[in-house]
Amino acid sequence: MYKILIADALSKEGIAELQKNARFQVVEKTAITPEELKNEIHEYDALVVRSRTKVTADIIQNANNLKLIVRGGVGTDNIDKKAAEAKSIKVKNTPKASSISVAELVIGMLLSGVRLLVDATVSTKEGKWEKKRFEGIEVYGKTLGLVGYGNIGKEIAKRASALGMKVLVYDPYIQKAETPDTTMTTDIDTIVHNADFITVNCPKTEETKGLINAARIQQMKQGVGIINCSRGGIVDENALLEGLQSKKIAFAGIDVYENEPPEPTHPLFSQPNVILTPHIGAQTKEGQNRVSMEVASVINDFLK
């Protein structure tokens, strides 16, 4: 019998799917602490995490029976993959399950930013009627720059095209566009110079950390919009703040942060026309169900 630890919350559909398998003993400990995980990990054959649990080298060092770590979601930066590889532990994720949910959040932030919906809501609730203050712009005919053209990037591109936008993509690992109205570029600076709005949809690596920095922001169009629903730190938060304060950046949509959760005194919190959400890109009912079912499928396929 294989013993599977669910260390972070997973929707009931996937849990039920795993429990159907008579060879699996499924243990849910979604509040397990790092110390507890380190002490108990030797008992398990498979580990399921989301973004809460950090699977460090110390934990993996004790994982003498572990064969598989599954990250329910796209990014695996909360798992020490080198340590896992050294112990012949496979690391897998669910790259497609939450793509639509994240793409829709990006488009939601884009439309909210260009129509000033956050500030307009606050103003109206305060009893003001500032109609002239909230003149926005259309996205129709504008250029959306995508940094990353994986599953999420492709879903964003489809929706941007449906809104009548031009899509410009930088992804060093993909050469061919698969979506309408999409042009590939081999140079991120082409996006920096030409995009009206830029969205980051790539993993956080040494290569992408600080990719959107002060120098690149200075080269962007006046009034650019920047959206990051990928990973904190790809967009330099200090540079973003400076760009907002100087009005170089007209709006920002941020779902991820360099440190999560961010401190209540985070300087972005006091900036006007910034849409801030608590890492909810995959937080839709449909997205969570797909993640859960894909986790179950990955484990079933690996351990069958």
C-alpha positions in Angstrom: 0.0 0.0 0.0 1.2 3.5 -0.9 0.8 6.2 1.8 0.0 9.7 0.4 0.2 12.9 2.4 -2.0 15.8 1.4 -0.1 18.7 3.0 -2.1 21.6 1.6 -5.8 22.0 0.9 -7.1 20.1 -2.1 -10.7 20.1 -3.3 -12.8 17.0 -2.3 -13.1 15.7 -5.9 -9.5 14.8 -6.2 -9.3 13.4 -2.6 -12.3 11.1 -3.4 -10.6 10.0 -6.6 -7.5 9.0 -4.7 -9.5 7.2 -2.0 -11.1 5.0 -4.7 -7.8 3.3 -5.1 -7.5 0.4 -2.6 -3.7 0.6 -2.8 -3.6 4.2 -1.5 -3.8 5.4 2.1 -4.6 9.0 1.9 -3.7 11.2 4.9 -4.8 14.9 5.0 -2.8 17.2 7.2 -3.3 20.6 5.6 -2.0 22.5 8.6 1.2 20.5 9.0 4.2 22.6 10.1 7.6 22.4 8.6 9.0 20.7 11.7 6.2 18.1 11.7 6.6 17.5 8.0 10.4 17.0 8.5 9.7 14.5 11.2 6.9 12.6 9.5 7.9 12.6 5.8 9.7 9.3 6.0 6.3 7.6 6.4 5.0 8.6 3.0 5.4 7.5 -0.7 3.9 10.6 -2.2 3.5 14.2 -1.1 1.0 16.7 -2.4 1.5 20.5 -1.8 0.2 23.7 -3.1 1.9 27.1 -2.4 1.8 27.0 1.4 4.2 24.2 2.1 7.9 24.7 1.3 9.6 21.4 0.6 13.1 22.2 1.6 16.3 20.2 1.4 16.1 19.4 5.2 12.6 17.9 4.7 13.7 15.9 1.6 16.8 14.6 3.5 14.4 12.7 5.8 12.2 11.5 2.9 13.6 7.9 2.7 10.4 6.4 1.3 9.2 9.3 -0.8 8.9 8.6 -4.6 6.9 11.6 -5.8 6.1 15.2 -4.9 3.2 16.8 -6.7 2.7 20.5 -6.8 -1.0 21.3 -7.3 -0.5 24.3 -9.6 2.1 25.5 -12.1 5.1 26.8 -10.2 7.4 24.4 -8.4 9.7 27.1 -6.8 8.6 26.0 -3.3 10.2 22.6 -3.8 14.0 22.0 -3.7 14.2 20.2 -7.0 17.9 19.5 -6.8 17.6 17.9 -3.4 14.7 15.8 -4.7 16.7 14.7 -7.8 19.6 13.7 -5.5 17.2 11.3 -3.8 15.6 10.1 -7.0 12.3 11.7 -6.0 10.2 12.8 -9.0 8.7 16.3 -8.9 5.5 16.9 -10.9 3.0 19.7 -11.3 -0.4 20.4 -12.8 0.5 22.9 -15.5 -2.9 23.1 -17.4 -5.4 22.8 -14.6 -5.5 26.5 -13.5 -4.6 28.2 -16.8 -8.0 29.5 -17.6 -8.6 30.8 -14.1 -5.3 32.7 -14.1 -5.8 34.0 -17.6 -9.3 35.4 -16.7 -7.8 37.1 -13.6 -5.2 38.8 -15.9 -7.8 40.0 -18.3 -10.0 41.2 -15.3 -7.0 43.2 -14.0 -6.4 44.6 -17.4 -10.0 45.8 -17.8 -10.1 47.1 -14.2 -6.9 49.0 -14.7 -7.9 50.8 -18.0 -11.3 51.7 -16.6 -10.0 52.7 -13.1 -12.6 50.4 -11.5 -10.9 50.1 -8.1 -10.6 53.8 -7.5 -14.0 54.6 -9.0 -15.6 52.1 -6.7 -13.9 53.6 -3.6 -14.8 57.1 -4.7 -18.5 56.3 -5.4 -18.8 54.4 -2.0 -17.5 57.6 -0.4 -20.5 59.4 -1.8 -18.6 61.2 -4.5 -19.6 61.5 -8.2 -16.3 62.0 -10.0 -17.4 61.2 -13.5 -14.8 63.3 -15.2 -12.0 62.0 -13.1 -12.5 58.5 -14.2 -12.0 58.7 -18.0 -10.4 55.4 -19.0 -9.1 54.0 -22.3 -10.2 51.1 -24.5 -8.1 48.0 -24.9 -9.3 47.6 -28.5 -6.5 48.0 -31.0 -3.9 48.2 -28.2 -0.8 45.9 -27.9 -0.6 43.5 -25.0 2.9 42.2 -24.3 3.2 38.7 -22.9 6.3 37.7 -21.1 5.9 33.9 -21.3 3.8 31.9 -23.7 3.0 28.7 -21.8 -0.4 27.4 -21.0 -1.5 30.5 -19.2 0.1 32.8 -21.8 -1.8 31.1 -24.6 -5.1 31.4 -22.8 -4.5 35.2 -22.2 -3.6 35.6 -25.9 -6.9 34.0 -27.0 -8.9 36.4 -24.8 -6.9 39.5 -25.8 -7.4 38.7 -29.4 -11.1 38.3 -28.8 -11.1 41.9 -27.4 -9.5 43.2 -30.6 -6.0 43.5 -29.2 -2.6 42.8 -30.8 -0.5 40.4 -28.9 3.3 40.5 -28.8 5.0 37.6 -27.1 8.5 37.0 -25.7 9.4 33.4 -24.7 12.9 32.2 -25.4 11.7 28.6 -25.4 8.8 28.9 -27.9 9.3 30.1 -31.5 5.9 29.7 -33.0 2.6 31.5 -32.2 -0.5 29.3 -31.8 -3.1 32.0 -31.1 -4.7 34.7 -33.4 -3.3 38.2 -33.7 -0.1 37.0 -32.0 3.5 38.0 -33.0 6.6 36.4 -31.5 9.7 38.3 -30.7 13.1 37.0 -29.6 13.9 40.1 -27.6 12.1 41.2 -24.5 13.0 44.8 -25.2 10.8 44.7 -28.3 7.9 44.2 -25.8 9.2 46.8 -23.5 9.3 49.4 -26.3 6.1 48.6 -28.1 3.5 47.2 -25.6 0.7 49.3 -24.2 0.2 46.7 -21.4 2.6 44.0 -20.2 1.7 40.8 -18.3 4.2 38.4 -16.8 3.3 34.7 -17.2 6.6 32.9 -16.6 8.2 30.8 -13.8 10.5 32.5 -11.3 14.0 31.4 -11.9 17.5 33.0 -11.7 17.0 34.1 -15.3 13.6 35.8 -14.7 14.1 37.3 -11.2 13.9 41.1 -11.6 13.2 40.7 -15.3 11.0 43.8 -15.2 13.3 46.2 -13.5 13.8 50.0 -13.3 15.9 50.2 -16.5 13.2 48.4 -18.5 10.3 50.3 -17.0 12.0 53.6 -18.1 12.0 52.3 -21.7 8.3 51.5 -21.6 5.6 53.7 -23.1 4.3 56.5 -21.0 1.1 55.2 -19.2 1.9 51.5 -19.5 0.0 49.0 -17.5 1.9 46.1 -15.8 0.2 42.9 -14.5 1.9 40.1 -12.6 -0.1 37.0 -11.7 2.9 34.7 -12.0 5.4 34.9 -9.2 6.6 37.7 -7.0 10.0 39.1 -7.7 9.8 38.8 -11.5 8.6 42.4 -11.4 10.9 44.4 -9.1 8.6 45.9 -6.5 10.7 48.9 -5.8 11.0 49.7 -9.5 7.2 49.2 -9.9 6.6 51.6 -7.0 8.8 54.3 -8.6 7.1 53.9 -11.9 3.7 54.3 -10.4 4.8 57.4 -8.4 6.3 59.0 -11.5 3.2 58.2 -13.5 5.3 56.3 -16.0 3.0 53.3 -15.1 -0.7 54.2 -15.3 -1.8 51.1 -13.4 -0.6 47.8 -12.0 -2.3 44.5 -11.3 -0.5 42.4 -8.7 -1.6 39.0 -7.4 1.9 37.8 -6.2 4.6 39.3 -4.0 8.2 39.0 -3.2 7.3 38.0 0.3 3.9 36.4 0.9 1.8 37.4 2.7 3.2 41.0 2.3 3.4 43.2 5.4 0.3 45.5 5.9 2.7 48.5 5.5 3.7 47.4 2.0 4.2 50.6 0.0 2.1 49.4 -2.9 -1.0 49.3 -0.6 -1.1 53.1 -0.5 -0.8 53.7 -4.2 -3.8 54.8 -6.3 -5.0 52.6 -9.2 -3.2 49.5 -8.1 -5.2 46.3 -8.1 -4.0 44.0 -5.4 -5.2 40.4 -4.7 -3.9 37.7 -2.3 -2.4 35.2 -4.8 -5.9 34.1 -6.1 -5.0 33.3 -9.7 -6.1 29.7 -9.4 -8.9 30.4 -6.8 -12.0 29.5 -8.8 -14.3 26.6 -8.2 -13.6 25.2 -11.6 -9.8 25.7 -11.4 -9.5 24.1 -8.0 -11.5 21.1 -9.1 -9.3 20.7 -12.2 -6.1 21.0 -10.1 -7.4 18.4 -7.6 -8.4 15.9 -10.3 -5.1 16.4 -12.2 -3.2 15.8 -8.9 -5.1 12.5 -8.5 -4.4 11.6 -12.1 -0.6 12.3 -11.8 -0.4 10.1 -8.6 -2.5 7.3 -10.1 -0.4 7.2 -13.3 2.9 7.4 -11.4 2.1 4.7 -8.8 0.1 2.3 -10.9 
